[in-house]
Each structure stands twice: as structure tokens, then as C-alpha cells.
Amino acid sequence: MNDADTPRYTVRVVAERVGVPTATLRSWSQRYGVGPSQHRAGRHRLYSDNDIAVVQHMHQLIGQGTSARSAARLASGSVAPRRGDVEALLSAAFELDLAALGRLLETHLRHFGVVDTWDLMVRPAFAAVVSKQDEDGGCVDVEHALSWAVSRSLHAAPLMRIDASTTVILACTAREAHVLPLEALRAALAERGRGALMLGADVPVAALTEAIGRVTPSARVVLWSHTADTADMDMVAAAGADTDVALGGTGWDAAAGVAPAARVHSLREAVDWCVCHS
């Protein structure tokens, strides 16, 4: 951990340094997520030097006439967070603290981008939750809260205009509900100024072929399958011989005859495939 990220100051010390009442600091932390970023369940809330820098910036902005909500947003984005802070994300998830989840994800996305946030925070956090489920059971609420927070943060990426010559179509196979990886792909493409047509979860074969038929003049398709049960080769075939198809997700690992479809094994690979093929 960077020394500036080390929690060490009580709320009373920070209040004296910034020049605001302790009640104000607690209010900013509860209402706007501007407070101890490294808080762990069962421990005292201690501020790091970076946390104090954010609080001071917020205080200055408010003094200049900025509303508290806007000041919190601007101040939170002014200091780079700890890169890949999975522990903080998991702590917020297990506390079901949606405000903290949103703040951590949005700040990391702003400073490090979609691919790094996905690879260094989101995927390891989900892996830890799943491991906990396998050990003890439960934690489904934690998984759903984390998923919702990640989805909401990714939706902040703008909807970009679709390329006039080649349309990238993102679709889950029929009966596949795990759409979050495709949401990450859409957001990562938006960062590169590329648009994509998101069809979402549980896309029937007919809906895919109709979408391909509507775009002009050509389409590139990314099909996502999380489990072998939803790795539908008929959907790959339905895309047509003239359509480039990439297959993402572990569901395709045991599928036979995936050629001529390409396999993408990571978000970075999927982004590169879409960019190179559009």
C-alpha cells in the first residue's frame, strides 16, 4: 500500500486539520462517500493522507460556492485511488454499502479505465465471493449487490455512434443471463470511441439474425456464454458464413466445432478483436 493510502488519522484529527466539525465529516462520509477509503468492517474509521486531500478539496470547493454533492464528486475524482484495491471493494460489498461500491468503482474507472478496473478489481472480487460461497454457502446477496454496482458504474460510459461500415453486435446466447462481461466490453469500446449494438442477455437466435440483417453493410458479433449449457453452436451457425464471430466466456471451452469463430479469453482480447475487425 502506498504510504499516502495508509489509514492513520481519526475523524477528530482530520476535523481540526480541515477546519470543520466532526459531525460535518461524518455527514460527508455517509451522504457522499467522502471519507476513509480503506475502511474495513469491525475497525475504526481512519483517514489516510489521500483521504484528507479529498476532504480538503471538497471543503475548498464548497467555500467557492459549489454544492456539496458536486464538490464531493469533483473532489473524489481529483486523487488517484489505490490501483486494484480488491480488499476495499470486497469490504464494501460484504457490508452491502452501495454508495462505497459506487465510489470505489467510479473513481477507479476514471483513473485507470475499464479494462484495468475489470481485470484488477471486478474479476478478483467476484472470484473471492464465489470462493466464499463454495466454502460457506450464502453470500448471494453480496454477489447481486456487487453485480448491480458494477453494472451501474459501467453504464456511465457514453453511448457512442455505431460505425457506419461495420457494426459490432454484443449478445448473450439464448438462456444466458450473465451479461456483465458484455457491459464491460461495451464500456471499454466506448473509451476507445467505438460504438456497439448491445442486445443484452438471453438473446433468441431469431433476434440475432434479425439484428444482423438490419445493419448495413456488415456486422461483427461477440457471443457470450458463461456455462456449457448455454454454449449454443446453432447460434454461431445462424450468424452466417459472412459474419465474423468471436466467442467469449467459459461456456465455449468444451464446445466442439467452434471454427470459423474466434475465441477471446479476456476483456482485453475482446476489445482488440472488436477494434481490429471494425
C-alpha positions in Angstrom: 0.0 0.0 0.0 1.3 3.5 -0.8 2.1 5.4 2.3 -0.4 8.1 1.4 -3.1 5.4 1.4 -2.3 4.2 4.9 -5.2 4.8 7.3 -3.8 6.7 10.4 -5.9 9.7 11.3 -9.0 9.8 13.5 -12.0 11.9 12.5 -11.2 14.4 15.3 -7.7 15.0 13.9 -9.0 15.4 10.4 -11.7 17.8 11.5 -9.1 20.0 13.2 -6.8 19.9 10.2 -9.5 20.8 7.7 -11.4 23.2 9.9 -14.8 21.6 10.0 -16.9 20.0 12.8 -16.5 16.2 13.2 -20.3 15.9 12.5 -19.7 17.5 9.1 -17.0 15.0 8.2 -19.3 12.1 9.3 -22.1 13.6 7.2 -19.9 13.9 4.1 -18.8 10.3 4.5 -22.3 8.9 4.9 -24.0 11.1 2.3 -21.4 11.4 -0.4 -18.8 8.7 0.3 -16.0 11.3 1.0 -14.3 9.8 4.0 -12.0 6.8 4.9 -11.5 4.9 1.7 -9.6 2.0 3.3 -12.3 1.2 6.0 -12.5 -2.5 6.9 -15.5 -4.0 8.7 -15.0 -4.1 12.5 -12.3 -1.5 12.6 -12.2 2.2 13.5 -12.7 4.6 10.5 -9.2 6.2 10.0 -8.3 8.6 7.3 -5.3 8.4 5.1 -3.3 11.4 3.7 -5.1 10.9 0.4 -8.5 10.9 2.1 -7.6 14.1 3.8 -6.6 15.6 0.4 -10.1 14.8 -0.9 -11.8 16.3 2.1 -9.8 19.4 1.9 -10.5 19.8 -1.8 -14.2 19.3 -1.1 -14.1 21.9 1.7 -12.4 24.4 -0.7 -15.0 23.8 -3.5 -17.8 24.4 -1.1 -16.2 27.6 0.1 -16.1 28.7 -3.6 -19.9 28.2 -3.9 -20.0 24.6 -5.3 -22.9 22.5 -3.9 -21.8 19.7 -1.5 -22.9 17.0 -3.9 -20.9 18.4 -6.9 -18.0 19.2 -4.7 -17.9 15.6 -3.4 -17.9 14.3 -7.0 -15.2 16.6 -8.1 -13.0 16.1 -5.1 -13.3 12.3 -5.2 -12.1 12.2 -8.7 -9.1 14.5 -8.1 -6.9 12.0 -6.2 -6.0 8.7 -7.8 -7.1 5.7 -5.7 -5.1 2.7 -4.9 -4.8 0.7 -8.1 -6.6 -2.7 -8.0 -7.8 -2.3 -4.4 -9.8 -5.5 -4.3 -9.9 -5.6 -0.5 -11.7 -2.3 -0.2 -14.2 -3.4 -2.9 -14.9 -6.6 -1.1 -15.3 -4.9 2.3 -17.9 -2.5 0.8 -19.6 -5.5 -0.9 -19.9 -7.6 2.2 -21.2 -4.5 4.1 -23.7 -4.1 1.2 -22.5 -0.5 1.1 -23.7 0.5 -2.4 -22.5 4.1 -2.0 -19.0 3.0 -1.2 -19.1 0.4 -4.0 -20.1 3.0 -6.5 -17.5 5.5 -5.3 -14.7 2.9 -5.5 -15.6 1.7 -8.9 -16.3 5.1 -10.5 -13.1 6.6 -9.2 -11.0 3.6 -10.4 -12.7 3.7 -13.8 -12.0 7.4 -14.1 -8.3 7.0 -13.3 -7.4 3.6 -14.7 -10.1 2.7 -17.3 -12.5 -0.1 -17.9 -10.0 -2.9 -18.7 -7.8 -2.4 -15.6 -10.8 -2.0 -13.4 -12.3 -5.2 -14.7 -9.1 -7.2 -14.5 -7.7 -5.8 -11.3 -10.8 -5.2 -9.2 -14.0 -6.7 -10.5 -13.0 -10.2 -11.6 -10.9 -10.8 -8.5 -13.7 -9.6 -6.3 -16.3 -11.9 -7.9 -13.8 -14.8 -7.6 -13.4 -14.1 -3.9 -17.2 -14.0 -3.4 -17.7 -17.3 -5.3 -14.9 -18.9 -3.3 -16.7 -17.8 -0.1 -19.9 -19.2 -1.4 -18.2 -22.5 -2.1 -16.8 -22.6 1.4 -19.7 -21.4 3.5 -22.7 -21.1 1.2 -24.8 -17.9 1.1 -23.4 -14.6 0.0 -25.8 -14.5 -2.9 -26.9 -11.0 -1.7 -23.3 -9.8 -1.8 -22.9 -11.1 -5.3 -26.0 -9.4 -6.5 -25.2 -6.1 -4.8 -21.7 -6.1 -6.3 -23.0 -7.0 -9.8 -25.6 -4.2 -9.6 -22.9 -1.7 -8.6 -20.5 -2.8 -11.3 -23.3 -2.6 -13.9 -24.4 0.8 -12.8 -20.8 2.1 -13.0 -20.3 0.7 -16.4 -23.5 2.3 -17.7 -21.8 5.7 -17.1 -19.8 5.1 -20.3 -21.4 7.1 -23.1 -23.4 5.5 -25.9 -21.1 6.0 -28.9 -22.3 6.2 -32.5 -22.1 2.9 -34.3 -19.5 2.6 -37.1 -21.3 3.2 -40.4 -19.3 0.5 -42.2 -19.1 -2.3 -39.6 -21.4 -2.8 -36.7 -20.2 -4.6 -33.6 -23.1 -6.6 -32.0 -22.8 -7.9 -28.4 -25.2 -10.7 -27.4 -25.5 -13.4 -24.8 -26.7 -16.7 -26.1 -30.2 -17.9 -25.6 -30.9 -18.6 -21.9 -27.6 -16.9 -20.8 -28.2 -14.3 -18.2 -24.6 -13.3 -17.3 -24.5 -10.0 -19.3 -22.0 -8.1 -17.1 -18.9 -9.1 -19.2 -20.6 -7.7 -22.3 -21.4 -4.5 -20.5 -17.8 -4.2 -19.6 -16.9 -4.7 -23.3 -19.3 -2.0 -24.5 -17.9 0.4 -21.9 -14.3 -0.4 -22.9 -15.1 0.1 -26.6 -16.7 3.5 -25.7 -13.4 4.5 -24.1 -11.8 4.0 -27.5 -14.5 6.0 -29.2 -16.2 2.9 -30.7 -19.9 2.1 -30.6 -21.5 -1.3 -30.3 -25.1 -2.6 -30.6 -25.9 -4.2 -27.2 -28.6 -6.9 -27.4 -28.0 -8.0 -23.8 -29.0 -11.2 -22.0 -30.9 -14.2 -23.3 -30.9 -13.3 -27.0 -33.0 -15.7 -29.1 -31.4 -16.9 -32.3 -34.0 -15.2 -34.4 -33.3 -11.9 -32.7 -29.6 -12.1 -33.5 -30.2 -12.9 -37.2 -32.7 -10.1 -37.5 -30.3 -7.6 -35.9 -27.5 -8.8 -38.3 -29.9 -8.3 -41.2 -30.8 -4.7 -40.1 -27.2 -3.4 -40.0 -25.6 -2.1 -43.1 -23.4 -3.2 -44.7 -21.8 -5.8 -42.3 -21.6 -6.9 -38.7 -19.1 -8.4 -36.3 -20.7 -10.4 -33.4 -19.4 -11.2 -29.9 -21.4 -14.1 -28.4 -21.1 -14.6 -24.6 -21.8 -18.0 -22.9 -20.9 -18.5 -19.2 -21.8 -22.2 -18.9 -21.7 -25.2 -21.3 -25.5 -25.4 -21.1 -25.8 -22.1 -23.0 -22.9 -22.6 -25.5 -25.3 -22.8 -28.4 -23.5 -23.7 -31.7 -26.7 -23.2 -33.6 -26.5 -19.6 -32.7 -23.0 -19.4 -34.1 -24.1 -21.0 -37.3 -27.1 -18.7 -37.5 -24.8 -15.7 -37.6 -24.0 -16.7 -41.1 -20.8 -17.5 -43.0 -20.3 -13.9 -43.9 -20.3 -12.6 -40.3 -17.2 -12.5 -38.2 -18.0 -14.1 -34.8 -16.0 -14.1 -31.6 -16.9 -16.3 -28.7 -16.4 -15.2 -25.1 -17.0 -16.9 -21.8 -16.0 -20.3 -20.3 -19.2 -21.9 -21.7 -17.4 -22.4 -25.0 -14.4 -24.3 -23.5 -16.0 -27.7 -24.1 -17.8 -26.8 -27.3 -16.7 -28.7 -30.4 -16.5 -27.2 -33.9 -16.3 -23.5 -33.0 -14.3 -22.7 -36.1 -14.5 -20.4 -38.0 -15.5 -18.4 -34.9 -12.6 -16.8 -32.9 -12.1 -17.3 -29.2 -11.5 -14.4 -26.9 -10.4 -15.2 -23.4 -10.2 -11.8 -21.7 -11.8 -8.4 -21.9 -8.6 -7.0 -23.4 -8.6 -9.7 -26.1 -12.3 -8.9 -26.9 -11.6 -5.2 -27.2 -8.7 -5.8 -29.5 -10.7 -8.2 -31.7 -13.6 -5.7 -32.0 -11.3 -2.8 -32.8 -9.2 -4.7 -35.3 -12.3 -6.1 -37.0 -14.3 -2.9 -37.2 
